[in-house]
Amino acid sequence: MKTAIQIAKIRAVVLYIMQSFTQGVDYIKLFKILYFAQQDHLVKYGKVIVEDSFRALKHGPVPAYTYKALQIAEGKPLDGNFDEFLSDIEVRDKKVYTSAVPDMDYISGANKRCLDAAIAKYKDTDPYDLSDLSHDSAWEEAMTRIQDDPQKNFITIIDIARAGKATKDMVDYIREKQIVKNALS
């Protein structure tokens, strides 16, 4: 279960990305920009931008919490209260629109650099080309696990970092942080 701070951070990051798409943005582009920014941040800083688990789906990695929220905004009858997250966010035909601005208190300078780089690099890329680009080794690992158990479609942050060409030292750092986090929870 996500904390209020984690949810506020995910919302701020989604709104930050959406600022670059005044005419709305489709799911695939939004999700892939978030994925590639998250990957870049892991490679450079050993930390995630958002605490949103990525799942391997047909068109590549999808942030689970964000996707569920947007499905609810579409009107799908799913469980969960996403009212605050979805405030001033509208979904029409798998395209997301908003006039809301992000709360920049949740976005660090490092977050901003990685988000800006992903937005600049992928903003004008066709969504299906982005989908293909996101079919990296992390996605492939999860797709292999799905063949054994459909519930194992999660993509680990270590797999994401490795797919982004993180150094062995950075992967070890991420692993150590995960071990400590799990021990404390």
C-alpha positions, -999 to 999 in steps of 0.1 A, spaced: 0 0 0 13 34 -10 18 62 16 3 96 11 37 110 3 44 83 -23 11 90 -40 17 128 -39 52 122 -55 38 99 -82 11 126 -90 37 154 -91 59 134 -115 30 125 -138 19 161 -138 55 173 -145 57 150 -175 23 161 -187 33 198 -187 51 190 -219 20 178 -236 -6 206 -237 -28 186 -260 -27 155 -238 -5 125 -239 -13 88 -246 -7 62 -220 22 46 -239 42 78 -242 35 89 -206 45 55 -192 76 51 -213 89 86 -205 84 77 -168 101 44 -173 132 58 -191 135 86 -165 133 61 -137 159 40 -154 183 69 -159 178 80 -123 186 44 -110 217 43 -132 230 77 -121 218 79 -85 209 44 -74 173 56 -64 139 55 -80 121 87 -89 87 73 -79 77 43 -58 55 29 -85 61 -8 -95 66 -14 -132 48 -44 -147 56 -61 -180 27 -58 -204 24 -62 -241 35 -27 -250 64 -27 -224 68 -16 -188 38 0 -172 37 18 -138 11 -2 -119 -3 24 -96 -5 51 -122 -21 27 -148 -47 16 -123 -55 53 -114 -59 61 -151 -81 31 -157 -104 43 -129 -104 77 -145 -116 60 -177 -145 46 -158 -133 10 -153 -148 -5 -121 -116 -12 -101 -111 -11 -64 -93 18 -47 -98 55 -40 -78 76 -64 -99 108 -61 -71 129 -48 -45 115 -73 -69 121 -102 -80 156 -92 -79 177 -124 -68 147 -145 -91 135 -173 -88 105 -195 -104 102 -230 -96 74 -254 -64 63 -236 -51 99 -237 -45 119 -205 -53 156 -201 -48 180 -173 -45 217 -165 -30 210 -130 6 219 -122 29 196 -103 39 203 -67 76 209 -72 83 202 -35 82 165 -45 106 167 -74 143 170 -66 169 185 -89 182 150 -98 146 139 -105 141 170 -128 173 164 -147 163 128 -155 127 137 -163 138 166 -185 162 143 -204 136 116 -210 110 142 -221 135 159 -245 146 126 -259 112 109 -263 86 136 -265 83 135 -303 89 97 -307 60 76 -319 44 58 -290 48 24 -306 85 30 -313 88 39 -276 70 6 -268 96 -12 -289 125 6 -272 112 -3 -238 113 -40 -246 147 -41 -230 163 -69 -209 143 -59 -178 110 -63 -197 123 -96 -213 132 -110 -178 97 -103 -165 81 -117 -197 101 -149 -192 89 -152 -155 53 -146 -167 55 -179 -187 59 -197 -155 35 -176 -134 14 -148 -148 15 -130 -114 53 -126 -118 51 -97 -143 69 -73 -120 101 -57 -132 126 -53 -104 145 -20 -100 178 -40 -103 166 -53 -137 157 -18 -147 191 -5 -137 209 -33 -155 189 -27 -186 201 9 -184 237 -2 -182 243 5 -145 277 -4 -133 282 -34 -111 290 -10 -81 257 8 -87 237 -25 -89 254 -36 -57 245 -3 -41 208 -6 -52 207 -42 -39 221 -32 -5 195 -4 -2 167 -29 -11 180 -54 15 179 -26 42 145 -14 31 130 -49 32 146 -55 67 130 -23 80 96 -29 66 
